[in-house]
């Protein structure tokens, strides 16, 4: 049974399903995104043979593209099977909430295929990780959502977490990238030995319309080039560009989700391009008609942009 006529139509065409997947898998290597990827690569390559590997902290608010950067980097250095061993050049783990250090070690061991990863003390698990990292040829460790390890913790608990991270780096000699919300930096601010190891610090910010308009439009043009339609949508031009910024507030995840979902609607309609009306219809259907940036008049868009500028001045 199909409750949605649109779903039924997709199921009739595997080719159309693939086109939708492509539209929702677009990655744009805009300058600030490239800078983060390059910094991670430098940590991995320039740490070989050093007594203290070059490590990095990479932060940003929700929706700015942190998880996308990690996925792209992992895909650039994929896991491969060599005989009976899986080579893992880039190892990443997400820190759940709430958790303890032992739970993090368990998750990491499980991801590496260790039998009974939950067994043993923190010290035992650290030894297992050291062995498996060497066996799997791990060259970079990425811990995502790092703020979960320090949120609502006492100073002693944060100190213990910092000490565990330091010990893991010292004993494996593998560079590490800590990724999380801006609050994650407190674990470095209070602990000199760990701060010294993480001498590369980067933060992804949402696009600001005043300061980043040109880069934002360039990024929209790059998305337009990758969309699977016969004709470009003019995403980087007026009237769409400022409206797309308002709809996403400059956050990449919100922007890509919006464009991907509108593209899906257009593909199901066999449209030759994305039209402003499609964005307006999608917004009304999913978000409600009130405050629809794609139906606002040009003068109202300018007023809304000015309102956002005033908010930034107050903050």
C-alpha positions as CSV (number, residue, x, y, z in Angstrom):
1,X,0.0,0.0,0.0
2,X,1.2,3.5,-0.8
3,X,-0.3,6.3,1.2
4,X,1.5,8.9,-0.9
5,X,1.0,9.1,-4.7
6,X,4.4,10.8,-4.9
7,X,6.0,7.7,-3.2
8,X,4.2,5.4,-5.6
9,X,5.5,7.3,-8.6
10,X,9.1,7.1,-7.3
11,X,8.8,3.3,-6.8
12,X,7.8,3.0,-10.5
13,X,11.1,4.5,-11.6
14,X,14.4,3.4,-10.1
15,X,16.2,5.9,-12.4
16,X,14.2,8.7,-10.9
17,X,15.0,7.5,-7.4
18,X,18.7,7.7,-8.3
19,X,18.3,11.2,-9.6
20,X,16.7,12.2,-6.3
21,X,19.6,10.6,-4.4
22,X,22.1,12.6,-6.5
23,X,20.2,15.9,-5.8
24,X,20.3,15.2,-2.1
25,X,24.0,14.2,-2.0
26,X,25.5,17.3,-3.4
27,X,28.7,18.5,-1.7
28,X,30.2,21.9,-2.4
29,X,33.8,22.5,-1.5
30,X,33.5,26.2,-0.7
31,X,36.6,28.0,0.7
32,X,35.9,27.7,4.5
33,X,34.9,24.1,4.1
34,X,38.1,23.4,2.1
35,X,40.2,25.0,4.8
36,X,38.9,22.6,7.4
37,X,39.5,19.6,5.2
38,X,43.0,20.8,4.5
39,X,43.8,21.3,8.1
40,X,42.6,17.7,9.0
41,X,44.8,16.4,6.1
42,X,47.8,18.3,7.4
43,X,47.3,16.8,10.9
44,X,47.3,13.3,9.4
45,X,50.2,13.7,7.0
46,X,52.6,15.9,9.0
47,X,52.4,13.9,12.3
48,X,54.2,10.8,11.0
49,X,57.3,10.2,13.1
50,X,56.7,13.1,15.5
51,X,57.0,12.5,19.2
52,X,53.8,14.6,19.6
53,X,51.4,14.4,16.7
54,X,49.8,17.5,15.4
55,X,46.2,17.7,16.6
56,X,43.2,19.9,15.9
57,X,40.0,21.1,17.5
58,X,37.2,21.9,15.0
59,X,34.0,23.6,16.3
60,X,30.8,25.2,15.1
61,X,27.2,25.6,16.0
62,X,24.6,23.0,14.9
63,X,24.0,23.0,11.1
64,X,27.2,24.6,9.9
65,X,28.6,21.5,8.2
66,X,30.8,19.8,10.8
67,X,29.4,16.3,10.2
68,X,29.5,16.7,6.5
69,X,33.2,17.6,6.7
70,X,33.9,14.5,8.7
71,X,32.0,12.3,6.2
72,X,33.7,13.8,3.2
73,X,37.1,13.3,4.8
74,X,36.4,9.7,5.7
75,X,35.2,9.0,2.2
76,X,38.4,10.5,0.8
77,X,40.4,7.9,2.8
78,X,38.0,4.9,2.9
79,X,38.3,1.6,4.8
80,X,39.7,-1.2,2.7
81,X,40.0,-5.0,3.4
82,X,43.5,-6.3,3.1
83,X,43.5,-10.1,3.7
84,X,41.8,-10.6,7.1
85,X,42.4,-7.1,8.2
86,X,40.4,-4.0,7.6
87,X,42.6,-1.0,7.1
88,X,41.1,2.2,8.6
89,X,43.2,5.2,7.7
90,X,40.6,7.6,9.2
91,X,38.8,6.4,12.3
92,X,35.8,8.5,13.6
93,X,33.4,8.0,16.5
94,X,30.5,10.0,17.7
95,X,30.3,10.6,21.5
96,X,26.8,9.9,22.7
97,X,25.1,11.7,25.5
98,X,25.2,11.0,28.4
99,X,28.4,8.9,28.5
100,X,31.5,8.1,30.5
101,X,35.0,7.5,29.3
102,X,34.6,3.8,29.5
103,X,31.5,4.0,27.2
104,X,33.5,6.0,24.6
105,X,36.2,3.4,24.6
106,X,33.6,0.7,24.2
107,X,32.0,2.4,21.2
108,X,35.4,2.9,19.6
109,X,36.3,-0.8,20.1
110,X,33.0,-1.9,18.7
111,X,33.5,0.2,15.6
112,X,36.9,-1.5,15.1
113,X,35.3,-4.9,15.4
114,X,36.7,-5.9,18.8
115,X,35.0,-9.0,20.4
116,X,33.1,-8.2,23.6
117,X,34.2,-4.5,23.6
118,X,32.3,-3.8,26.8
119,X,34.5,-6.0,28.9
120,X,37.4,-4.7,30.9
121,X,38.5,-1.6,32.7
122,X,39.3,1.8,31.0
123,X,43.0,0.9,31.2
124,X,42.4,-2.5,29.5
125,X,40.3,-0.9,26.8
126,X,43.0,1.7,26.1
127,X,45.4,-1.1,25.6
128,X,43.0,-2.8,23.1
129,X,42.5,0.5,21.2
130,X,46.3,0.9,21.0
131,X,46.7,-2.6,19.5
132,X,43.7,-2.2,17.1
133,X,44.7,1.2,15.9
134,X,48.1,-0.2,14.9
135,X,46.7,-3.3,13.3
136,X,44.2,-1.3,11.3
137,X,46.7,1.3,10.2
138,X,44.8,4.2,11.8
139,X,46.4,7.5,10.8
140,X,43.8,10.0,12.2
141,X,41.3,9.8,15.0
142,X,38.2,12.0,14.9
143,X,35.9,12.3,17.9
144,X,32.6,14.1,17.0
145,X,30.1,15.7,19.4
146,X,33.0,16.2,21.9
147,X,30.9,18.5,24.0
148,X,28.9,15.5,25.2
149,X,32.0,14.3,27.2
150,X,32.1,17.6,29.2
151,X,28.5,18.8,29.4
152,X,27.1,18.9,32.9
153,X,30.4,17.5,34.3
154,X,32.3,18.5,37.4
155,X,35.8,20.0,36.9
156,X,37.3,16.7,38.1
157,X,35.3,14.8,35.5
158,X,36.4,17.2,32.7
159,X,40.0,16.8,34.0
160,X,39.7,13.0,33.8
161,X,38.3,13.3,30.2
162,X,41.2,15.6,29.2
163,X,43.7,13.2,30.8
164,X,42.2,10.3,28.9
165,X,42.5,12.1,25.6
166,X,46.1,13.1,26.3
167,X,47.0,9.5,27.2
168,X,45.3,8.1,24.1
169,X,47.4,10.5,21.9
170,X,50.6,9.8,23.9
171,X,50.3,6.1,23.7
172,X,49.1,5.7,20.1
173,X,51.1,8.7,18.6
174,X,48.1,9.2,16.3
175,X,46.9,12.7,15.6
176,X,43.4,13.5,16.7
177,X,40.6,15.9,15.7
178,X,38.1,16.9,18.3
179,X,34.9,18.1,16.8
180,X,31.9,19.7,18.6
181,X,30.0,22.8,19.6
182,X,32.0,25.9,20.5
183,X,31.6,25.0,24.2
184,X,34.0,22.1,23.6
185,X,36.9,24.5,23.8
186,X,36.6,24.7,27.6
187,X,38.4,21.3,27.8
188,X,41.4,22.9,26.3
189,X,41.2,26.3,28.0
190,X,41.6,24.7,31.4
191,X,44.3,22.2,30.7
192,X,47.6,23.4,29.4
193,X,49.1,20.0,28.5
194,X,46.1,19.2,26.3
195,X,45.9,22.7,24.8
196,X,49.5,22.5,23.7
197,X,48.8,19.3,21.7
198,X,45.8,20.9,20.0
199,X,47.6,23.9,18.5
200,X,45.3,24.0,15.4
201,X,41.9,25.4,16.2
202,X,39.2,26.2,13.6
203,X,35.5,27.1,13.7
204,X,32.9,27.0,11.0
205,X,30.4,29.8,11.1
206,X,27.1,30.2,9.2
207,X,27.3,32.5,6.2
208,X,26.7,36.1,7.2
209,X,24.8,38.0,4.5
210,X,26.7,41.3,5.0
211,X,30.2,39.8,5.2
212,X,29.8,36.6,3.1
213,X,27.3,37.5,0.4
214,X,29.7,36.9,-2.4
215,X,30.9,33.6,-1.1
216,X,27.3,32.5,-0.4
217,X,26.3,33.3,-3.9
218,X,29.3,31.5,-5.3
219,X,28.4,28.5,-3.3
220,X,24.8,28.6,-4.5
221,X,26.0,28.8,-8.1
222,X,28.1,25.7,-7.5
223,X,25.0,23.9,-6.1
224,X,23.1,24.9,-9.2
225,X,25.7,23.4,-11.5
226,X,25.4,20.0,-9.7
227,X,21.6,19.9,-9.7
228,X,20.2,17.3,-12.1
229,X,18.0,19.6,-14.2
230,X,18.2,20.7,-17.9
231,X,18.2,24.4,-17.0
232,X,19.8,26.2,-14.0
233,X,17.6,27.6,-11.3
234,X,19.5,30.8,-10.8
235,X,20.0,30.1,-7.1
236,X,22.8,32.6,-6.8
237,X,20.7,35.4,-8.4
238,X,17.8,37.5,-7.2
239,X,15.1,36.8,-6.2
240,X,16.3,33.4,-4.8
241,X,19.7,34.1,-3.2
242,X,18.6,36.4,-0.3
243,X,15.5,34.3,0.3
244,X,17.6,31.1,0.5
245,X,19.8,32.9,3.0
246,X,16.8,33.9,5.2
247,X,15.3,30.5,5.0
248,X,18.5,28.8,6.1
249,X,20.1,31.7,8.1
250,X,23.3,30.9,6.3
251,X,23.5,27.3,7.8
252,X,24.7,24.7,5.3
253,X,22.7,21.8,6.6
254,X,19.4,23.8,6.5
255,X,20.2,25.1,3.1
256,X,21.1,21.7,1.6
257,X,18.1,20.1,3.1
258,X,15.8,22.7,1.7
259,X,17.3,22.6,-1.8
260,X,17.3,18.8,-1.8
261,X,13.7,18.5,-0.8
262,X,12.5,21.1,-3.3
263,X,14.6,19.3,-5.9
264,X,12.8,16.1,-5.1
265,X,9.4,17.7,-5.6
266,X,10.7,19.1,-9.0
267,X,12.0,15.7,-10.1
268,X,8.7,14.0,-9.3
269,X,7.0,16.7,-11.5
270,X,9.5,16.1,-14.3
271,X,10.4,19.8,-14.1
272,X,13.3,21.1,-16.2
273,X,14.5,23.4,-13.5
274,X,13.7,24.7,-9.9
275,X,11.4,27.6,-9.8
276,X,10.9,30.2,-7.0
277,X,7.2,29.0,-6.7
278,X,8.4,25.5,-5.9
279,X,10.3,26.8,-2.9
280,X,7.3,28.8,-1.8
281,X,5.0,25.8,-2.1
282,X,7.4,23.6,-0.2
283,X,7.8,26.1,2.6
284,X,4.0,26.5,2.9
285,X,3.5,22.8,3.0
286,X,6.2,22.0,5.5
287,X,6.6,25.2,7.6
288,X,3.2,26.9,7.2
289,X,2.4,30.0,5.1
290,X,3.3,32.5,7.8
291,X,6.7,34.1,7.3
292,X,7.3,32.4,4.0
293,X,10.5,34.1,2.7
294,X,9.8,32.8,-0.9
295,X,6.5,34.7,-1.1
296,X,7.7,38.0,0.5
297,X,8.0,41.1,-1.7
298,X,11.5,42.4,-2.5
299,X,11.0,45.3,-0.1
300,X,10.1,42.9,2.7
301,X,13.2,40.8,2.0
302,X,15.3,43.9,2.4
303,X,13.5,44.7,5.7
304,X,14.0,41.2,7.0
305,X,17.7,41.3,6.1
306,X,18.1,44.6,8.0
307,X,16.3,43.1,11.0
308,X,18.8,40.3,11.1
309,X,21.6,42.9,10.9
310,X,20.1,44.6,14.0
311,X,20.0,41.3,15.9
312,X,23.7,40.8,15.2
313,X,24.6,44.3,16.5
314,X,22.6,43.6,19.7
315,X,24.4,40.3,20.2
